[in-house]
Amino acid sequence: MSGAFRRLFTRFSRRHRWADVAGAGAVEHLADLESSLGYRFRDRTLLLASLMHRSYYAGADGNAAVQSNERMEFLGDSVLSLVVNNYLYHKYPERS
């Protein structure tokens, strides 16, 4: 984790307990995070889902796969794999 991200995350988590942020009205609390990042997300529910690990939803009603960051993590891993493999394929064409 980079120093800048660590400082940002620490500032945000000191002001907002994650249990409070994940409860009712959580989307509105994420405006502070957006302000710190200098970026406005079109759909704050996706931002909240990206921050929630499925273990948070253990024992909760509902579909944890939809509410947690697992789907986004899967997609991100796939995109990263594609980029790295493309780079390696073109950088080292002689290697198998």
C-alpha positions, -999 to 999 in steps of 0.1 A, spaced: 0 0 0 15 33 -10 21 60 16 -4 84 1 -31 58 0 -23 46 35 -26 82 48 -59 87 30 -73 54 42 -62 62 78 -78 97 77 -111 83 64 -112 53 88 -105 75 118 -135 97 110 -159 69 100 -161 35 117 -166 10 89 -196 -6 107 -213 29 106 -203 35 70 -218 1 59 -251 8 76 -280 29 66 -270 61 48 -236 47 39 -236 61 4 -237 96 17 -208 91 40 -186 81 11 -187 118 -1 -159 124 23 -138 97 7 -145 111 -27 -134 145 -15 -101 131 -3 -96 113 -35 -106 143 -56 -129 121 -77 -167 119 -79 -181 84 -84 -213 82 -105 -226 53 -84 -216 53 -48 -232 20 -42 -205 4 -64 -178 23 -44 -192 9 -12 -194 -26 -26 -158 -23 -37 -147 -16 -2 -167 -45 14 -152 -79 18 -176 -108 18 -165 -118 53 -183 -86 64 -216 -101 53 -211 -135 70 -244 -145 86 -262 -115 70 -293 -120 49 -289 -115 11 -265 -125 -15 -230 -116 -3 -215 -121 -38 -236 -92 -51 -229 -69 -21 -192 -76 -17 -162 -68 -38 -157 -103 -51 -171 -98 -85 -150 -66 -90 -119 -83 -76 -124 -112 -101 -128 -87 -130 -98 -66 -118 -76 -98 -116 -86 -108 -151 -78 -74 -165 -45 -72 -147 -36 -107 -160 -44 -96 -196 -22 -66 -194 7 -84 -178 5 -113 -202 3 -90 -232 34 -71 -220 53 -103 -214 42 -118 -248 55 -88 -267 86 -81 -245 99 -116 -247 87 -132 -280 114 -158 -280 104 -173 -246 77 -200 -243 
